[in-house]
Amino acid sequence: MDRLSSTSNIFPAGRDDFTGQLGLIWQVIKEPLIVPVLKLLVVVCLGMSVMLFVERVYMGVVIVFVKLLWKKPNKRYKWEPIKDDIELGNSAYPMVLVQVPMYNEKEVYQLSIGAACGLSWPSDRIIIQVLDDSTDPAIKSLVEAECQRWASKGINIKYEIRDNRKGYKAGALKEGMKHSYVKQCDYVAIFDADFQPEPDFLWRTIPFLSRNPEIALVQARWKFVNSDECLMTRMQEMSLDYHFTVEQEVGSATYAFFGFNGTAGVWRIQALNEAGGWKDRTTVEDMDLAVRASLKGWKFVYVGDLKVKNELPSTFKAFRYQQHRWSCGPANLFRKMAMEILKNKKVSLWKKCYVIYSFFFVRKIVAHIVTFLFYCVVLPATVLIPEVSVPKWGSVYIPSVVTLLNAVGTPRSLHLVVFWILFENVMSLHRTKATLIGLLEAGRVNEWVVTEKLGDATKSKLPAKGTRKPQIRIGERLHLLELCFGAYILFCGCYDFAFGKNRYYIFLFLQATAFFIAGFGYVGSFVPHS
């Protein structure tokens, strides 16, 4: 009996010793190592927060000035509608190429081709070019048949395919420009597969190019047809509305430079060729071309009141892939072009500073890293290490101002601003990872996954009433990174609630919940594959 009792005491004693050793190790490394590192990270994060704050306030001041006092694009530049000429006939109208690149776009190919063919312009002065990189033979047949259907109606439409997908979208656009009939064209309009321009699109954009020889690009705004589909699309609308309402407007009005959005724009072919044409060295071939054209001295015009309908990614998987490409590409392009921009002699020093610091460094790198590092790593860690504190101006005031400045772009969604903050913090995990991959040129730096478009797939694939719901495999929805960070933030929140004095636990509990919701895949629409 004594032997049994003595044996039973071994394990509790062992556990106590083990816990005591861990506590001792923690105390030994905390003061000389953990505390200094965390203090340094706090300083770095506060510095980046100030940079982002100053940039957002500056953009806010400029956009107010632009909206109140600045002339609209058609007043700043020469703009007159193109009119019929009795002597010249239709030759008075510039020749326009319309490119529609697509890849296995079963759900939206009819919409995009129909919208391109529906553009109002003299029929002998426009060429519709469908660049089909589809790998599914059935989809290729459908796209080709659609092109033939429009050709039978008298539309000058070309169905172009190639043997490989080298360079992805950039490769397809580059190959499309090599055809002999393109030589007769003056301008090229580009629309991704889910974009549906209004018939008057060319009438409103081409005059900027034909009347102003210094302009290379006219960019229209995006209008989201499915922004109300789910909460995730509402969050995307808030972020993109700020981009179009503020960033593009300010860049166009003050520097005549902004990043081409890759679609819903018209290029002067001369400028496109002079800049070196399409390159596939990054996953943001549109931004790459815009920067190179700007360095040649060309100007860009953003027409904010011209909107082109398109679709937001409504599944979490599609949105993650899109955000990886949109975050990794700019960081990698910055790595490749920073010195080239600095050495350029055709643009002013002020414009160089804007492109390098504001356009690239603050918006494409700092904004992603500080959001994740500060709010998802450092701030929760200060709960566990009370020796390190964050001033209230850095943890409350600056984030509040930045958030409000961003939210004013979408007034109808102001009541969703808390959800937007939590969602953006979750997505900052993937954006930061992609940004680092781009800066280091590692791993998935050139990975290109075409954003899935659903069109009416969500409605058509919803189960009918009374039918059995399709089974969903756990692996389709489970995301370990989000779950791990959710667990970390939840632990920090519980510790702060029990022992801390920071009172961050409300934010930490909410943020942990957001990570868990994303981790278990309950974000966006879910369309089971049949």
N, C-alpha and C positions, 0 to 999 in steps of 0.2 A: 504493500500500500504506500509506504514512504517512498519507494522507488518510483511508483507511478506519479505521485504528486511532485516529486523532484523533477521528473522528466517533463511533466506538463508545464513547468515554469521556465523551461529552456527557451521556448519560442517567443513568449511575450517579452522576456528579457532581451532576446535577440532582436526583436522588432524595435524595442526602445533604444537599444544601442545603435541600430542602423539609422533610426530617425535622428538620434543625437549626433551621429557622425555627419549626416547630410546637413544638419543645422550648423555644425561647426565649419564644414567646408564652405557653406554659403556665406557665413560671417567672415571667413578668411578672404574670400575672393570679392565680396561685395564692395568694401571700402576702397581697396586699391585698384580694382578693375571695373566692376559693373557701374558704380556711381560716376566715375569720370567719363566713361563712354556714354552713359545716358545723358549726362550734362552736355556733352559735346553734341549729341544728336538733337537735344532740345534747342541749342543755339542755332544749329544748322537749319532745323525746321522753322524756327521763328524767322530766320533770315529769308528763307524761301517764301514764307507766308507774307512777309512785308513786300517782297518783290511782286508776288501775285496780287496783293492788295493795291499797290501803287499802279500796276498795269491796269487792273479793273477800274479803278477810280479815274485814271487818265482816259481810258476808253469811254467811260460813262460821260465825262465832261465833254469830250470831243463829239460824241454822238448827239448830245443835246445841242451843241453848237451847229452841227451839220443839219439836224432836223429843223432848227429854228431859223438859221440864217443862210445856210448853204443852198446853192441852186441845185435843182434836180439834174440828173445826168443829161437829159435832153436839152437843158438850158446851159450847162457847162460846156458841152461840146456841140458842134454843128449837127443838127438833126432835122432832116426834112424827109417826108415820105417820098418814096420813089414813085415817079409818075410815068404814065405812058408817053412814049415819044413816037409821033406819027412817022417820022423819017427812019428812025432806028428800029422801030417795032419792039419785039421782045428782047432784042440784043441790048436794049437800054438797061435791062435787069442783069445783075451779076449772076454768074453761074454758081450754083450752090450744091455741094455734096452733103448728104445727110447720112451719117454712119450710125448703125444700130448694132453694136456688138452683143452677142448672146452666147450662153453656154447651158444647154439642157434646160431651157426656160419653158417647160411645158405649160405652166400655169398662166404665163403672161405674154407669150410671143405674139398672140393675135392682137392684144391691146397695143403693144409697142409698135408693131408693124403697121397696124391700122392708123395709129396716131401720126406716124411719120408720113404715111401716104396721104393723110388728110391735111397736110400742111398746105396753106394757100400760097401758091407761087406759080408763075407761068410754067406750064407742064414741060416745055422744052428747055427750061433753064434750071431744072432741078434733077438730081440723081439720088435715088434712095439706095443705099448700100447696106445690105444685111450681112454682117460678118458672123457666120455661124461656126462656132468651135465645138458644137455638141458632139459628145461621144456616144450617145444613145441613137442608134440607127432609126428607131421609130420616131423620135423627136425631130431628127434631121429631116425625115420625110415629111412630117407635118409642117415644119418651117418652110421647106422648099415649096410645098403645095400652096401654102399661104402666099408666098411671093409670086408664084405663077398665077394665082387668082387675081392679085392686084395688077399684075402685068397684063392680063387679059382685059382689064378695064382701061388700059392706056397709060398706066403709071410706068415711068422709067425706073424700074427697080432691078437691082442686081443682087443675085444670091451668090455669095462668095464663101468658099470653104478652103481649108488648107490641110496638109497631111499631118501636122503636129500642133501642139499647143505651146510651142516655145514662146516664152515671154508673156504668156497669158493674154490679158486684155491689151497691154501695150504692144505685144507681138501681133495681135490681130489688127489693131489700128494701123500699125506700121506697114503690115502686108497690104492692107486695104488701100493705102496711099500709093502703092506701086503700080496699080492698074493704069493702062494707057488713057482711059477716059477721064481720069482724075486731073490730067494736065490741063484740061479746058476749064477747070473749076477755080474760082477765086477764093471761096470760103468753104469751111467745113463745119457743120453742126453735128454735135455728138449727143446721143441719148442712150442711156443704159436701158436694159430690157424692160424695166418696170416703169419707165418714164413716158408720160403722155402729154406732149406739148399741145397747146391750143392752136387752132388753124392759123391765127395771126402772128405766131411766134417769129417767123422770119421778117414779116413786115415791121416788127417793132425792134428787131436787133440789127438787121443788115444795114440800115441807114447810118448807124454809128460807125461801122467799118468803111462804108463806101464814101462817107463825107469827111472822115478823119483818118488820114494815112498813117498817123502815129499809133493808132489803136490796134492791138493784136487780138484782144479777146473781149467778148461781151458775155457776161455770166448772168443767168437768171436765178431766181430764188426757187427753192423746193417747196412744194405744197403736199402735205402728207394726207393721203386718202384714208389711212387706217389708224390715225392717231388715237382714236377712241376705242380701238379694239380691246386693249387691256391696259393695266396700270403701267406695264413696262414701256409700251409705246407712248404713253403720256409723258413718262420720264425722258424718253429720247427726244420728244418734241420740245421739251423745255431746254435741253442742252443745245439742240440744233437751231432753235429759234434765236438763241443768244448769238450763235455763230453767224447766222444770216442777218439778223437785225442790227448787230453791233460790229462784230469783227470784220465782216465783208464790207459793210457800209463805210466804216472808218478807213479801211485800207484803200478802198476805191476813191473816196473823197479827198484824202489827204496825201496819199503816196502813189496813187494810180497803180497800186500793187496789192494783190491778195492771192491766195492759193486757189487755183482752178479746182472746182469740185468734181471734175472728171466726167460730168454730164450736164445737160441743160445749158450748154454754152456753145458759142460760135467762134471759131478761130479764123484768122486770116492765114491762108495756107503759106503765103510768103514768110510770115513771122514764124510759123511752125517749122518750116524748113530751115530758116536762118538760125533758129535756136538748136538745131541738130535733130529735130524730129523726135519720135517716140523712143524712149529707152526703157529697158526692163531691169535696170540695175537695182531698183527698190520696188516695194509693193505700192508705192504712191507715184505712179508714172505721171499722173495729172499734176501733182505738186512739183515734181521734178521739171516738167516742161515749163510750168509757169515761172519758176525761179530762173531757169536758163533764158527764157524769153525776156524777162525783166532785166537781166544782166546785159542784154543786147540793147537796152534802151527803150523797149516797147512798153506801151501803157495798156492798162486793163480798165474796163468799165463794168460796174455791177449795177444791174437794173432791179432794184428790190421790189418794185411793184409789178414785175412780170414773173408770174408763178407757174411752175410746171408740176403737174401732179405726179406723185410717185409713192412707193410703198416702203414703210419702215419694216425692218426685220421684227417679226412678232414672236419668234421662238428664241429661247435663251441661248440655244446652241448657235443659231445663226448670228445672233447679236454678239456673242463672245468672239466668234471668228472674225466678224467685221471689225470689232474694237481692237483685236490683236493686229490686224493689218493697218488700221488707221493710227495706231500708236507706234508700232514697230517701224513702219515705213518712214515717217517724218524724222524720227531719231536717227535712222540709218542715213537718210538723205543729208541731215545736218552734219553728220560725221564726214560724209563724202564731199560736201560743198562749202563748208565753213571758210576754208582758206581761199577757195575760188571767189567767194563773195567778197572777202576782205581785199583781195588783190585786184578786183575789177576796177576799171577806170572810167567806165561809161555811166555809172550811177553815182549820185551824191553820197557823201559820208553819212548824212542824216538817214537816207534810205537804207544804206548798209546796216546802220545800227538798228533800224526798225526791223529789218528782215532777220538779222542774226539774233538780236536780243529779245524783241517782243514776239515776233512771229514764230521763231523756232524755239529759243531757249526757255522763255517763260511759259508760253502756251503749250508747246509740244513735249517739254521735258519736266520743268519745274512743277507745273500744275498737276501732272500725274503722280510724280514721286512724293510731293509734300502731302497730297491728300491721303495716300496710303501710309507712308512712313509716320506721319504725325498723328493722324486720327485712329489708325488701326494698329500701330505698333508702340510708338513712344508714349502717347498720352495714357493708354492703359497700363504701360509699364511703370509710369510714375506712381500709380496706385500702390504697387508692390514695393516701391522704394521711396519712402516718404522724404528721404534726404534730398530728392530732386523734385523741384516744383516748376510749374509752368505759370507765368503771369497771366492774369485774367484777360489782358488785352490780346494775348496770343491765342488763348483757348476759347474765348467767347466773342470779343468785339470784332476782331478782324474776320473770323469765319462768318459772322452774322452779316457784315457789310458785303462781303464777297458773294454770299448766297443771295442776298436781296438784289444786288446788281445783276446777277445772272437771271433771277426769276422774273424781272420786269419785262423780259423779252416775250414771256407768255403769260399775260395777265390772267387769263381764264384758269390757269393752273396754280395760282398763288396759294390756294388752300392745300395743295399737295406738296408744298415745299419741304416739309419734314420727310416725307417719303422719298423725295428727290435726293435729299442729303444722304440718307441711309443707302439708297440704291447706288449713288455715285461713289460712295466709300467702298461698297462691295466691288464695283467694277474697277475701282482704282487698283485693286490687287492685280488684275489681268493687264491693265494698262501699264502699270509700273514694270511688271515682268516683261511685257513686250517692248517697252522703252529701253530697258537694259539690254535686251537681246539685240535691238537695233543699234544701240551705241557701241556694244562690244562686237557686233557683227557675228553673232554666234547662233547655233541651233536653228530655230525656225525663222531666221531673219528674212528669207525670201519665200516663205510659205504663203501660197495664195489659195484660199478657199472661197469660191464664189458664194456671195450671200444668197441664201435660199429665199426665193420669192414664192408666196403662197397664193396670191391672187384670190380666187374664191375657194381655195382648197379648204380653208378653215370651215366654211359653211357646208361644203359638200361632204366633208369627211366626219362631220359631227354625227354621232349615233342618233338614229331616229328614236322617238319615244317608244318605250316598250321593248326595244332591242337590247341585247346584252352588251354591256360596255366592253370594248376590247381590252385585253390584259396588257399591262404596261410593265416591261422589265425594269427592275430596280436600277440596273446599270445604265439605262437610258437617261436617268434623272440624277443620279448621285454624283456630286462634285466634292472630292475630298479636300481640296484646298480651302474652299469656303467653309466646310465643316470644321477643319482644324482651326482656322482663325476665329470661327464662331465660338468654339470651345475655349480658346485662349481669352477672348474678350469677355465671355461669360464668367470665367474664373476670376478675372480681374474685377468684374462688376460685383461678384459675390464677396470678394475680399474687401472691396471698398465699402460695401454695405455693412459688413460685419465689423471691420477694424479701421477703415480709412476715415479721413477727414475732408477729402476732396469733393465729395458728393457728385462724382462723375457717374455713379452707378446707374442713374436713370438713362443717360446717354448710352452707357455701355450695355445695358440690358436690351435697349432698342436696337443697337447696332449688332449685337450678337444674334438677336432674332432675325434681322435682315440677312445675316450671313447664313443662318440655318435654313431660312426659306429658300435662298438661292442654292445652298448646298443640297437640299432635298429636291430641287428642281421645280419648286412651285412658283416659277417666275415666267411671265409671258404666256403665250398660247401654247398648247400642246396638241400637235396633230399626229396621232398614231399612224404609222406607216402600214398600209394594208399589205 
